[in-house]
Amino acid sequence: MASKQISVGVGIPMIIAGVILAFILAPIQADLKDTVEFVGSLIGILGVLIFIAGFFSRKITSIAS
């Protein structure tokens, strides 16, 4: 359950923040456009990776209790 919470709670906001940076804020910045696009794309890609990894992670049970 916690892995899906991480996917939804961390992955999706990172994807949204990356889209906002890359597509909305980058055209506004004339001199830093390439840097803002790169950072936005990087945040979005990391968000997608965290989103996908959250579905593949599983809860590990402890043997010694």
mmCIF file as Biopython writes it, N, C-alpha, C and O atoms, coordinates in Angstrom:
data_model
#
loop_
_atom_site.group_PDB
_atom_site.id
_atom_site.type_symbol
_atom_site.label_atom_id
_atom_site.label_alt_id
_atom_site.label_comp_id
_atom_site.label_asym_id
_atom_site.label_entity_id
_atom_site.label_seq_id
_atom_site.pdbx_PDB_ins_code
_atom_site.Cartn_x
_atom_site.Cartn_y
_atom_site.Cartn_z
_atom_site.occupancy
_atom_site.B_iso_or_equiv
_atom_site.auth_seq_id
_atom_site.auth_asym_id
_atom_site.pdbx_PDB_model_num
ATOM 1   N N  . MET A ? 1  ? 0.822  -1.200  0.000   1.0 0.0 1  A 1 
ATOM 2   C CA . MET A ? 1  ? 0.000  0.000   0.000   1.0 0.0 1  A 1 
ATOM 3   C C  . MET A ? 1  ? 0.864  1.261   0.000   1.0 0.0 1  A 1 
ATOM 4   O O  . MET A ? 1  ? 0.544  2.240   -0.674  1.0 0.0 1  A 1 
ATOM 5   N N  . ALA A ? 2  ? 1.945  1.231   0.750   1.0 0.0 2  A 1 
ATOM 6   C CA . ALA A ? 2  ? 2.797  2.420   0.830   1.0 0.0 2  A 1 
ATOM 7   C C  . ALA A ? 2  ? 3.444  2.728   -0.508  1.0 0.0 2  A 1 
ATOM 8   O O  . ALA A ? 2  ? 3.691  3.893   -0.820  1.0 0.0 2  A 1 
ATOM 9   N N  . SER A ? 3  ? 3.722  1.703   -1.303  1.0 0.0 3  A 1 
ATOM 10  C CA . SER A ? 3  ? 4.357  1.957   -2.592  1.0 0.0 3  A 1 
ATOM 11  C C  . SER A ? 3  ? 3.415  2.715   -3.527  1.0 0.0 3  A 1 
ATOM 12  O O  . SER A ? 3  ? 3.865  3.566   -4.294  1.0 0.0 3  A 1 
ATOM 13  N N  . LYS A ? 4  ? 2.132  2.421   -3.474  1.0 0.0 4  A 1 
ATOM 14  C CA . LYS A ? 4  ? 1.182  3.156   -4.305  1.0 0.0 4  A 1 
ATOM 15  C C  . LYS A ? 4  ? 1.000  4.581   -3.791  1.0 0.0 4  A 1 
ATOM 16  O O  . LYS A ? 4  ? 0.763  5.498   -4.576  1.0 0.0 4  A 1 
ATOM 17  N N  . GLN A ? 5  ? 1.110  4.769   -2.487  1.0 0.0 5  A 1 
ATOM 18  C CA . GLN A ? 5  ? 1.038  6.117   -1.937  1.0 0.0 5  A 1 
ATOM 19  C C  . GLN A ? 5  ? 2.236  6.943   -2.384  1.0 0.0 5  A 1 
ATOM 20  O O  . GLN A ? 5  ? 2.103  8.139   -2.641  1.0 0.0 5  A 1 
ATOM 21  N N  . ILE A ? 6  ? 3.406  6.315   -2.479  1.0 0.0 6  A 1 
ATOM 22  C CA . ILE A ? 6  ? 4.587  7.020   -2.968  1.0 0.0 6  A 1 
ATOM 23  C C  . ILE A ? 6  ? 4.409  7.361   -4.442  1.0 0.0 6  A 1 
ATOM 24  O O  . ILE A ? 6  ? 4.751  8.462   -4.873  1.0 0.0 6  A 1 
ATOM 25  N N  . SER A ? 7  ? 3.879  6.426   -5.210  1.0 0.0 7  A 1 
ATOM 26  C CA . SER A ? 7  ? 3.659  6.681   -6.639  1.0 0.0 7  A 1 
ATOM 27  C C  . SER A ? 7  ? 2.728  7.866   -6.840  1.0 0.0 7  A 1 
ATOM 28  O O  . SER A ? 7  ? 3.010  8.753   -7.645  1.0 0.0 7  A 1 
ATOM 29  N N  . VAL A ? 8  ? 1.640  7.880   -6.125  1.0 0.0 8  A 1 
ATOM 30  C CA . VAL A ? 8  ? 0.650  8.939   -6.291  1.0 0.0 8  A 1 
ATOM 31  C C  . VAL A ? 8  ? 1.094  10.222  -5.590  1.0 0.0 8  A 1 
ATOM 32  O O  . VAL A ? 8  ? 0.882  11.315  -6.113  1.0 0.0 8  A 1 
ATOM 33  N N  . GLY A ? 9  ? 1.705  10.099  -4.415  1.0 0.0 9  A 1 
ATOM 34  C CA . GLY A ? 9  ? 2.062  11.279  -3.635  1.0 0.0 9  A 1 
ATOM 35  C C  . GLY A ? 9  ? 3.332  11.961  -4.065  1.0 0.0 9  A 1 
ATOM 36  O O  . GLY A ? 9  ? 3.490  13.158  -3.827  1.0 0.0 9  A 1 
ATOM 37  N N  . VAL A ? 10 ? 4.250  11.241  -4.694  1.0 0.0 10 A 1 
ATOM 38  C CA . VAL A ? 10 ? 5.524  11.828  -5.115  1.0 0.0 10 A 1 
ATOM 39  C C  . VAL A ? 10 ? 5.640  11.864  -6.634  1.0 0.0 10 A 1 
ATOM 40  O O  . VAL A ? 10 ? 6.042  12.881  -7.200  1.0 0.0 10 A 1 
ATOM 41  N N  . GLY A ? 11 ? 5.296  10.777  -7.289  1.0 0.0 11 A 1 
ATOM 42  C CA . GLY A ? 11 ? 5.468  10.688  -8.737  1.0 0.0 11 A 1 
ATOM 43  C C  . GLY A ? 11 ? 4.611  11.666  -9.512  1.0 0.0 11 A 1 
ATOM 44  O O  . GLY A ? 11 ? 5.114  12.392  -10.369 1.0 0.0 11 A 1 
ATOM 45  N N  . ILE A ? 12 ? 3.338  11.691  -9.223  1.0 0.0 12 A 1 
ATOM 46  C CA . ILE A ? 12 ? 2.419  12.572  -9.966  1.0 0.0 12 A 1 
ATOM 47  C C  . ILE A ? 12 ? 2.726  14.053  -9.743  1.0 0.0 12 A 1 
ATOM 48  O O  . ILE A ? 12 ? 2.743  14.808  -10.714 1.0 0.0 12 A 1 
ATOM 49  N N  . PRO A ? 13 ? 2.973  14.509  -8.492  1.0 0.0 13 A 1 
ATOM 50  C CA . PRO A ? 13 ? 3.341  15.931  -8.350  1.0 0.0 13 A 1 
ATOM 51  C C  . PRO A ? 13 ? 4.640  16.311  -9.061  1.0 0.0 13 A 1 
ATOM 52  O O  . PRO A ? 13 ? 4.773  17.429  -9.558  1.0 0.0 13 A 1 
ATOM 53  N N  . MET A ? 14 ? 5.607  15.371  -9.112  1.0 0.0 14 A 1 
ATOM 54  C CA . MET A ? 14 ? 6.843  15.664  -9.839  1.0 0.0 14 A 1 
ATOM 55  C C  . MET A ? 14 ? 6.578  15.774  -11.336 1.0 0.0 14 A 1 
ATOM 56  O O  . MET A ? 14 ? 7.161  16.625  -12.008 1.0 0.0 14 A 1 
ATOM 57  N N  . ILE A ? 15 ? 5.712  14.926  -11.860 1.0 0.0 15 A 1 
ATOM 58  C CA . ILE A ? 15 ? 5.367  15.000  -13.283 1.0 0.0 15 A 1 
ATOM 59  C C  . ILE A ? 15 ? 4.684  16.326  -13.580 1.0 0.0 15 A 1 
ATOM 60  O O  . ILE A ? 15 ? 4.994  16.978  -14.577 1.0 0.0 15 A 1 
ATOM 61  N N  . ILE A ? 16 ? 3.763  16.724  -12.726 1.0 0.0 16 A 1 
ATOM 62  C CA . ILE A ? 16 ? 3.041  17.994  -12.928 1.0 0.0 16 A 1 
ATOM 63  C C  . ILE A ? 16 ? 3.995  19.179  -12.838 1.0 0.0 16 A 1 
ATOM 64  O O  . ILE A ? 16 ? 3.917  20.105  -13.645 1.0 0.0 16 A 1 
ATOM 65  N N  . ALA A ? 17 ? 4.905  19.152  -11.848 1.0 0.0 17 A 1 
ATOM 66  C CA . ALA A ? 17 ? 5.875  20.247  -11.709 1.0 0.0 17 A 1 
ATOM 67  C C  . ALA A ? 17 ? 6.801  20.310  -12.918 1.0 0.0 17 A 1 
ATOM 68  O O  . ALA A ? 17 ? 7.145  21.400  -13.376 1.0 0.0 17 A 1 
ATOM 69  N N  . GLY A ? 18 ? 7.205  19.164  -13.436 1.0 0.0 18 A 1 
ATOM 70  C CA . GLY A ? 18 ? 8.052  19.146  -14.624 1.0 0.0 18 A 1 
ATOM 71  C C  . GLY A ? 18 ? 7.354  19.707  -15.845 1.0 0.0 18 A 1 
ATOM 72  O O  . GLY A ? 18 ? 7.957  20.437  -16.632 1.0 0.0 18 A 1 
ATOM 73  N N  . VAL A ? 19 ? 6.084  19.370  -16.005 1.0 0.0 19 A 1 
ATOM 74  C CA . VAL A ? 19 ? 5.312  19.897  -17.138 1.0 0.0 19 A 1 
ATOM 75  C C  . VAL A ? 19 ? 5.153  21.408  -17.018 1.0 0.0 19 A 1 
ATOM 76  O O  . VAL A ? 19 ? 5.278  22.131  -18.006 1.0 0.0 19 A 1 
ATOM 77  N N  . ILE A ? 20 ? 4.881  21.876  -15.820 1.0 0.0 20 A 1 
ATOM 78  C CA . ILE A ? 20 ? 4.732  23.323  -15.618 1.0 0.0 20 A 1 
ATOM 79  C C  . ILE A ? 20 ? 6.033  24.041  -15.943 1.0 0.0 20 A 1 
ATOM 80  O O  . ILE A ? 20 ? 6.022  25.074  -16.612 1.0 0.0 20 A 1 
ATOM 81  N N  . LEU A ? 21 ? 7.152  23.502  -15.475 1.0 0.0 21 A 1 
ATOM 82  C CA . LEU A ? 21 ? 8.436  24.144  -15.754 1.0 0.0 21 A 1 
ATOM 83  C C  . LEU A ? 21 ? 8.774  24.108  -17.245 1.0 0.0 21 A 1 
ATOM 84  O O  . LEU A ? 21 ? 9.155  25.125  -17.826 1.0 0.0 21 A 1 
ATOM 85  N N  . ALA A ? 22 ? 8.634  22.941  -17.853 1.0 0.0 22 A 1 
ATOM 86  C CA . ALA A ? 22 ? 9.095  22.790  -19.230 1.0 0.0 22 A 1 
ATOM 87  C C  . ALA A ? 22 ? 8.205  23.495  -20.250 1.0 0.0 22 A 1 
ATOM 88  O O  . ALA A ? 22 ? 8.713  24.059  -21.219 1.0 0.0 22 A 1 
ATOM 89  N N  . PHE A ? 23 ? 6.900  23.474  -20.052 1.0 0.0 23 A 1 
ATOM 90  C CA . PHE A ? 23 ? 6.009  23.996  -21.085 1.0 0.0 23 A 1 
ATOM 91  C C  . PHE A ? 23 ? 5.417  25.363  -20.792 1.0 0.0 23 A 1 
ATOM 92  O O  . PHE A ? 23 ? 5.055  26.091  -21.716 1.0 0.0 23 A 1 
ATOM 93  N N  . ILE A ? 24 ? 5.314  25.721  -19.521 1.0 0.0 24 A 1 
ATOM 94  C CA . ILE A ? 24 ? 4.688  27.007  -19.197 1.0 0.0 24 A 1 
ATOM 95  C C  . ILE A ? 24 ? 5.722  28.066  -18.831 1.0 0.0 24 A 1 
ATOM 96  O O  . ILE A ? 24 ? 5.654  29.191  -19.326 1.0 0.0 24 A 1 
ATOM 97  N N  . LEU A ? 25 ? 6.678  27.721  -17.970 1.0 0.0 25 A 1 
ATOM 98  C CA . LEU A ? 25 ? 7.632  28.721  -17.515 1.0 0.0 25 A 1 
ATOM 99  C C  . LEU A ? 25 ? 8.819  28.910  -18.450 1.0 0.0 25 A 1 
ATOM 100 O O  . LEU A ? 25 ? 9.403  29.993  -18.484 1.0 0.0 25 A 1 
ATOM 101 N N  . ALA A ? 26 ? 9.183  27.893  -19.201 1.0 0.0 26 A 1 
ATOM 102 C CA . ALA A ? 26 ? 10.347 28.017  -20.076 1.0 0.0 26 A 1 
ATOM 103 C C  . ALA A ? 26 ? 10.172 29.070  -21.178 1.0 0.0 26 A 1 
ATOM 104 O O  . ALA A ? 26 ? 11.103 29.838  -21.423 1.0 0.0 26 A 1 
ATOM 105 N N  . PRO A ? 27 ? 9.031  29.134  -21.841 1.0 0.0 27 A 1 
ATOM 106 C CA . PRO A ? 27 ? 8.901  30.187  -22.869 1.0 0.0 27 A 1 
ATOM 107 C C  . PRO A ? 27 ? 8.922  31.606  -22.293 1.0 0.0 27 A 1 
ATOM 108 O O  . PRO A ? 27 ? 9.255  32.556  -23.001 1.0 0.0 27 A 1 
ATOM 109 N N  . ILE A ? 28 ? 8.574  31.752  -21.028 1.0 0.0 28 A 1 
ATOM 110 C CA . ILE A ? 28 ? 8.572  33.081  -20.416 1.0 0.0 28 A 1 
ATOM 111 C C  . ILE A ? 28 ? 10.001 33.578  -20.194 1.0 0.0 28 A 1 
ATOM 112 O O  . ILE A ? 28 ? 10.281 34.767  -20.344 1.0 0.0 28 A 1 
ATOM 113 N N  . GLN A ? 29 ? 10.910 32.652  -19.832 1.0 0.0 29 A 1 
ATOM 114 C CA . GLN A ? 29 ? 12.303 33.006  -19.560 1.0 0.0 29 A 1 
ATOM 115 C C  . GLN A ? 29 ? 13.083 33.040  -20.872 1.0 0.0 29 A 1 
ATOM 116 O O  . GLN A ? 29 ? 13.302 32.000  -21.495 1.0 0.0 29 A 1 
ATOM 117 N N  . ALA A ? 30 ? 13.496 34.217  -21.285 1.0 0.0 30 A 1 
ATOM 118 C CA . ALA A ? 30 ? 14.183 34.343  -22.571 1.0 0.0 30 A 1 
ATOM 119 C C  . ALA A ? 30 ? 15.633 33.879  -22.488 1.0 0.0 30 A 1 
ATOM 120 O O  . ALA A ? 30 ? 16.099 33.142  -23.357 1.0 0.0 30 A 1 
ATOM 121 N N  . ASP A ? 31 ? 16.342 34.304  -21.457 1.0 0.0 31 A 1 
ATOM 122 C CA . ASP A ? 31 ? 17.772 34.005  -21.395 1.0 0.0 31 A 1 
ATOM 123 C C  . ASP A ? 31 ? 18.066 32.638  -20.777 1.0 0.0 31 A 1 
ATOM 124 O O  . ASP A ? 31 ? 19.133 32.081  -21.038 1.0 0.0 31 A 1 
ATOM 125 N N  . LEU A ? 32 ? 17.171 32.081  -19.975 1.0 0.0 32 A 1 
ATOM 126 C CA . LEU A ? 32 ? 17.395 30.788  -19.324 1.0 0.0 32 A 1 
ATOM 127 C C  . LEU A ? 32 ? 16.465 29.701  -19.855 1.0 0.0 32 A 1 
ATOM 128 O O  . LEU A ? 32 ? 16.211 28.713  -19.166 1.0 0.0 32 A 1 
ATOM 129 N N  . LYS A ? 33 ? 15.964 29.873  -21.059 1.0 0.0 33 A 1 
ATOM 130 C CA . LYS A ? 33 ? 14.962 28.943  -21.597 1.0 0.0 33 A 1 
ATOM 131 C C  . LYS A ? 33 ? 15.480 27.513  -21.654 1.0 0.0 33 A 1 
ATOM 132 O O  . LYS A ? 33 ? 14.781 26.589  -21.240 1.0 0.0 33 A 1 
ATOM 133 N N  . ASP A ? 34 ? 16.695 27.317  -22.161 1.0 0.0 34 A 1 
ATOM 134 C CA . ASP A ? 34 ? 17.236 25.960  -22.287 1.0 0.0 34 A 1 
ATOM 135 C C  . ASP A ? 34 ? 17.427 25.301  -20.933 1.0 0.0 34 A 1 
ATOM 136 O O  . ASP A ? 34 ? 17.149 24.113  -20.775 1.0 0.0 34 A 1 
ATOM 137 N N  . THR A ? 35 ? 17.896 26.057  -19.963 1.0 0.0 35 A 1 
ATOM 138 C CA . THR A ? 35 ? 18.123 25.507  -18.623 1.0 0.0 35 A 1 
ATOM 139 C C  . THR A ? 35 ? 16.809 25.141  -17.946 1.0 0.0 35 A 1 
ATOM 140 O O  . THR A ? 35 ? 16.708 24.086  -17.320 1.0 0.0 35 A 1 
ATOM 141 N N  . VAL A ? 36 ? 15.814 25.993  -18.065 1.0 0.0 36 A 1 
ATOM 142 C CA . VAL A ? 36 ? 14.518 25.724  -17.455 1.0 0.0 36 A 1 
ATOM 143 C C  . VAL A ? 36 ? 13.854 24.518  -18.116 1.0 0.0 36 A 1 
ATOM 144 O O  . VAL A ? 36 ? 13.238 23.701  -17.431 1.0 0.0 36 A 1 
ATOM 145 N N  . GLU A ? 37 ? 13.971 24.400  -19.424 1.0 0.0 37 A 1 
ATOM 146 C CA . GLU A ? 37 ? 13.429 23.224  -20.114 1.0 0.0 37 A 1 
ATOM 147 C C  . GLU A ? 37 ? 14.122 21.947  -19.666 1.0 0.0 37 A 1 
ATOM 148 O O  . GLU A ? 37 ? 13.475 20.920  -19.462 1.0 0.0 37 A 1 
ATOM 149 N N  . PHE A ? 38 ? 15.450 22.014  -19.514 1.0 0.0 38 A 1 
ATOM 150 C CA . PHE A ? 38 ? 16.198 20.840  -19.082 1.0 0.0 38 A 1 
ATOM 151 C C  . PHE A ? 38 ? 15.803 20.412  -17.679 1.0 0.0 38 A 1 
ATOM 152 O O  . PHE A ? 38 ? 15.575 19.227  -17.433 1.0 0.0 38 A 1 
ATOM 153 N N  . VAL A ? 39 ? 15.721 21.353  -16.768 1.0 0.0 39 A 1 
ATOM 154 C CA . VAL A ? 39 ? 15.353 21.038  -15.387 1.0 0.0 39 A 1 
ATOM 155 C C  . VAL A ? 39 ? 13.921 20.513  -15.320 1.0 0.0 39 A 1 
ATOM 156 O O  . VAL A ? 39 ? 13.650 19.555  -14.597 1.0 0.0 39 A 1 
ATOM 157 N N  . GLY A ? 40 ? 13.015 21.121  -16.056 1.0 0.0 40 A 1 
ATOM 158 C CA . GLY A ? 40 ? 11.633 20.646  -16.081 1.0 0.0 40 A 1 
ATOM 159 C C  . GLY A ? 40 ? 11.521 19.246  -16.646 1.0 0.0 40 A 1 
ATOM 160 O O  . GLY A ? 40 ? 10.772 18.419  -16.126 1.0 0.0 40 A 1 
ATOM 161 N N  . SER A ? 41 ? 12.258 18.980  -17.703 1.0 0.0 41 A 1 
ATOM 162 C CA . SER A ? 41 ? 12.243 17.634  -18.286 1.0 0.0 41 A 1 
ATOM 163 C C  . SER A ? 41 ? 12.836 16.619  -17.334 1.0 0.0 41 A 1 
ATOM 164 O O  . SER A ? 41 ? 12.318 15.510  -17.204 1.0 0.0 41 A 1 
ATOM 165 N N  . LEU A ? 42 ? 13.911 16.986  -16.671 1.0 0.0 42 A 1 
ATOM 166 C CA . LEU A ? 42 ? 14.553 16.084  -15.713 1.0 0.0 42 A 1 
ATOM 167 C C  . LEU A ? 42 ? 13.622 15.758  -14.554 1.0 0.0 42 A 1 
ATOM 168 O O  . LEU A ? 42 ? 13.527 14.599  -14.148 1.0 0.0 42 A 1 
ATOM 169 N N  . ILE A ? 43 ? 12.948 16.742  -14.024 1.0 0.0 43 A 1 
ATOM 170 C CA . ILE A ? 43 ? 11.995 16.513  -12.929 1.0 0.0 43 A 1 
ATOM 171 C C  . ILE A ? 43 ? 10.850 15.626  -13.408 1.0 0.0 43 A 1 
ATOM 172 O O  . ILE A ? 43 ? 10.421 14.725  -12.687 1.0 0.0 43 A 1 
ATOM 173 N N  . GLY A ? 44 ? 10.359 15.870  -14.605 1.0 0.0 44 A 1 
ATOM 174 C CA . GLY A ? 44 ? 9.276  15.052  -15.142 1.0 0.0 44 A 1 
ATOM 175 C C  . GLY A ? 44 ? 9.687  13.606  -15.358 1.0 0.0 44 A 1 
ATOM 176 O O  . GLY A ? 44 ? 8.924  12.690  -15.047 1.0 0.0 44 A 1 
ATOM 177 N N  . ILE A ? 45 ? 10.884 13.391  -15.887 1.0 0.0 45 A 1 
ATOM 178 C CA . ILE A ? 45 ? 11.362 12.025  -16.113 1.0 0.0 45 A 1 
ATOM 179 C C  . ILE A ? 45 ? 11.576 11.302  -14.789 1.0 0.0 45 A 1 
ATOM 180 O O  . ILE A ? 45 ? 11.218 10.131  -14.663 1.0 0.0 45 A 1 
ATOM 181 N N  . LEU A ? 46 ? 12.146 11.971  -13.817 1.0 0.0 46 A 1 
ATOM 182 C CA . LEU A ? 46 ? 12.311 11.354  -12.495 1.0 0.0 46 A 1 
ATOM 183 C C  . LEU A ? 46 ? 10.958 11.040  -11.865 1.0 0.0 46 A 1 
ATOM 184 O O  . LEU A ? 46 ? 10.806 10.018  -11.196 1.0 0.0 46 A 1 
ATOM 185 N N  . GLY A ? 47 ? 9.981  11.909  -12.074 1.0 0.0 47 A 1 
ATOM 186 C CA . GLY A ? 47 ? 8.641  11.639  -11.567 1.0 0.0 47 A 1 
ATOM 187 C C  . GLY A ? 47 ? 8.026  10.405  -12.191 1.0 0.0 47 A 1 
ATOM 188 O O  . GLY A ? 47 ? 7.370  9.620   -11.506 1.0 0.0 47 A 1 
ATOM 189 N N  . VAL A ? 48 ? 8.232  10.226  -13.494 1.0 0.0 48 A 1 
ATOM 190 C CA . VAL A ? 48 ? 7.718  9.035   -14.174 1.0 0.0 48 A 1 
ATOM 191 C C  . VAL A ? 48 ? 8.409  7.789   -13.636 1.0 0.0 48 A 1 
ATOM 192 O O  . VAL A ? 48 ? 7.757  6.770   -13.410 1.0 0.0 48 A 1 
ATOM 193 N N  . LEU A ? 49 ? 9.719  7.859   -13.428 1.0 0.0 49 A 1 
ATOM 194 C CA . LEU A ? 49 ? 10.450 6.707   -12.891 1.0 0.0 49 A 1 
ATOM 195 C C  . LEU A ? 49 ? 9.985  6.345   -11.481 1.0 0.0 49 A 1 
ATOM 196 O O  . LEU A ? 49 ? 9.817  5.166   -11.169 1.0 0.0 49 A 1 
ATOM 197 N N  . ILE A ? 50 ? 9.778  7.339   -10.638 1.0 0.0 50 A 1 
ATOM 198 C CA . ILE A ? 50 ? 9.280  7.070   -9.282  1.0 0.0 50 A 1 
ATOM 199 C C  . ILE A ? 50 ? 7.865  6.513   -9.337  1.0 0.0 50 A 1 
ATOM 200 O O  . ILE A ? 50 ? 7.526  5.608   -8.575  1.0 0.0 50 A 1 
ATOM 201 N N  . PHE A ? 51 ? 7.040  7.043   -10.226 1.0 0.0 51 A 1 
ATOM 202 C CA . PHE A ? 51 ? 5.676  6.559   -10.382 1.0 0.0 51 A 1 
ATOM 203 C C  . PHE A ? 51 ? 5.656  5.089   -10.771 1.0 0.0 51 A 1 
ATOM 204 O O  . PHE A ? 51 ? 4.904  4.303   -10.195 1.0 0.0 51 A 1 
ATOM 205 N N  . ILE A ? 52 ? 6.475  4.714   -11.743 1.0 0.0 52 A 1 
ATOM 206 C CA . ILE A ? 52 ? 6.528  3.325   -12.192 1.0 0.0 52 A 1 
ATOM 207 C C  . ILE A ? 52 ? 7.161  2.429   -11.134 1.0 0.0 52 A 1 
ATOM 208 O O  . ILE A ? 52 ? 6.679  1.321   -10.899 1.0 0.0 52 A 1 
ATOM 209 N N  . ALA A ? 53 ? 8.224  2.888   -10.498 1.0 0.0 53 A 1 
ATOM 210 C CA . ALA A ? 53 ? 8.907  2.076   -9.485  1.0 0.0 53 A 1 
ATOM 211 C C  . ALA A ? 53 ? 8.005  1.809   -8.290  1.0 0.0 53 A 1 
ATOM 212 O O  . ALA A ? 53 ? 8.135  0.772   -7.640  1.0 0.0 53 A 1 
ATOM 213 N N  . GLY A ? 54 ? 7.103  2.717   -7.993  1.0 0.0 54 A 1 
ATOM 214 C CA . GLY A ? 54 ? 6.189  2.504   -6.873  1.0 0.0 54 A 1 
ATOM 215 C C  . GLY A ? 54 ? 5.256  1.330   -7.091  1.0 0.0 54 A 1 
ATOM 216 O O  . GLY A ? 54 ? 4.827  0.697   -6.126  1.0 0.0 54 A 1 
ATOM 217 N N  . PHE A ? 55 ? 4.937  1.029   -8.326  1.0 0.0 55 A 1 
ATOM 218 C CA . PHE A ? 55 ? 4.069  -0.113  -8.603  1.0 0.0 55 A 1 
ATOM 219 C C  . PHE A ? 55 ? 4.821  -1.444  -8.555  1.0 0.0 55 A 1 
ATOM 220 O O  . PHE A ? 55 ? 4.212  -2.492  -8.338  1.0 0.0 55 A 1 
ATOM 221 N N  . PHE A ? 56 ? 6.130  -1.408  -8.755  1.0 0.0 56 A 1 
ATOM 222 C CA . PHE A ? 56 ? 6.901  -2.640  -8.738  1.0 0.0 56 A 1 
ATOM 223 C C  . PHE A ? 56 ? 7.501  -2.961  -7.380  1.0 0.0 56 A 1 
ATOM 224 O O  . PHE A ? 56 ? 7.975  -4.077  -7.169  1.0 0.0 56 A 1 
ATOM 225 N N  . SER A ? 57 ? 7.492  -2.012  -6.456  1.0 0.0 57 A 1 
ATOM 226 C CA . SER A ? 57 ? 8.045  -2.298  -5.136  1.0 0.0 57 A 1 
ATOM 227 C C  . SER A ? 57 ? 7.040  -3.098  -4.320  1.0 0.0 57 A 1 
ATOM 228 O O  . SER A ? 57 ? 5.831  -3.002  -4.528  1.0 0.0 57 A 1 
ATOM 229 N N  . ARG A ? 58 ? 7.551  -3.870  -3.411  1.0 0.0 58 A 1 
ATOM 230 C CA . ARG A ? 58 ? 6.673  -4.691  -2.581  1.0 0.0 58 A 1 
ATOM 231 C C  . ARG A ? 58 ? 7.131  -4.603  -1.143  1.0 0.0 58 A 1 
ATOM 232 O O  . ARG A ? 58 ? 8.275  -4.248  -0.861  1.0 0.0 58 A 1 
ATOM 233 N N  . LYS A ? 59 ? 6.245  -4.923  -0.255  1.0 0.0 59 A 1 
ATOM 234 C CA . LYS A ? 59 ? 6.545  -4.839  1.156   1.0 0.0 59 A 1 
ATOM 235 C C  . LYS A ? 59 ? 7.397  -6.053  1.552   1.0 0.0 59 A 1 
ATOM 236 O O  . LYS A ? 59 ? 7.068  -7.194  1.228   1.0 0.0 59 A 1 
ATOM 237 N N  . ILE A ? 60 ? 8.488  -5.780  2.253   1.0 0.0 60 A 1 
ATOM 238 C CA . ILE A ? 60 ? 9.390  -6.845  2.697   1.0 0.0 60 A 1 
ATOM 239 C C  . ILE A ? 60 ? 9.046  -7.176  4.149   1.0 0.0 60 A 1 
ATOM 240 O O  . ILE A ? 60 ? 9.040  -6.304  5.018   1.0 0.0 60 A 1 
ATOM 241 N N  . THR A ? 61 ? 8.766  -8.428  4.383   1.0 0.0 61 A 1 
ATOM 242 C CA . THR A ? 61 ? 8.455  -8.866  5.741   1.0 0.0 61 A 1 
ATOM 243 C C  . THR A ? 61 ? 9.717  -9.330  6.432   1.0 0.0 61 A 1 
ATOM 244 O O  . THR A ? 61 ? 10.586 -9.941  5.810   1.0 0.0 61 A 1 
ATOM 245 N N  . SER A ? 62 ? 9.814  -9.051  7.678   1.0 0.0 62 A 1 
ATOM 246 C CA . SER A ? 62 ? 10.993 -9.415  8.446   1.0 0.0 62 A 1 
ATOM 247 C C  . SER A ? 62 ? 10.903 -10.881 8.868   1.0 0.0 62 A 1 
ATOM 248 O O  . SER A ? 62 ? 9.850  -11.344 9.306   1.0 0.0 62 A 1 
ATOM 249 N N  . ILE A ? 63 ? 12.012 -11.607 8.732   1.0 0.0 63 A 1 
ATOM 250 C CA . ILE A ? 63 ? 12.054 -13.012 9.124   1.0 0.0 63 A 1 
ATOM 251 C C  . ILE A ? 63 ? 12.166 -13.128 10.639  1.0 0.0 63 A 1 
ATOM 252 O O  . ILE A ? 63 ? 11.448 -13.908 11.265  1.0 0.0 63 A 1 
ATOM 253 N N  . ALA A ? 64 ? 13.070 -12.349 11.222  1.0 0.0 64 A 1 
ATOM 254 C CA . ALA A ? 64 ? 13.247 -12.390 12.676  1.0 0.0 64 A 1 
ATOM 255 C C  . ALA A ? 64 ? 12.262 -11.403 13.309  1.0 0.0 64 A 1 
ATOM 256 O O  . ALA A ? 64 ? 12.307 -10.202 13.044  1.0 0.0 64 A 1 
ATOM 257 N N  . SER A ? 65 ? 11.373 -11.939 14.151  1.0 0.0 65 A 1 
ATOM 258 C CA . SER A ? 65 ? 10.427 -11.037 14.779  1.0 0.0 65 A 1 
ATOM 259 C C  . SER A ? 65 ? 10.450 -11.118 16.260  1.0 0.0 65 A 1 
ATOM 260 O O  . SER A ? 65 ? 9.699  -10.408 16.929  1.0 0.0 65 A 1 
#
